[in-house]
Amino acid sequence: MQGVPISLWMVVVLAIAVVIPVWTATVIMRKAGFSPWWGLLNAIPVVSLIVVWVFAFVDWPNLPAKTTEETTEDGTA
């Protein structure tokens, strides 16, 4: 079988291309209050786009809850 020879630099570049996005996604998920294991989905090309879209619209556990009431300066509704 004749193919493209795999060299060490190709393996290193591929590893960096996978590790950096997964690592950054796990850090963001941890800060947002989700399990860092969700970051592993960032290694799957199409799934990563779906995960980013879903997490953009869900309520994040580490953020305060949104309230529909506006309060005045003295704290009353």
Residue pairs with C-beta under 8 A, 6 or more apart in sequence:
18 43
21 42
21 43
21 48
22 39
22 40
22 42
22 43
23 39
24 39
24 42
25 38
25 39
25 41
25 42
25 48
26 36
26 37
26 38
26 39
26 40
27 36
27 39
28 39
29 35
29 36
29 37
29 38
29 39
29 55
30 36
31 62
32 55
32 60
32 61
32 62
32 63
33 60
33 61
33 62
33 63
34 55
34 60
34 61
38 51
38 55
41 47
41 48
41 51
42 48
42 51
59 65
59 66
69 77
70 77
71 77
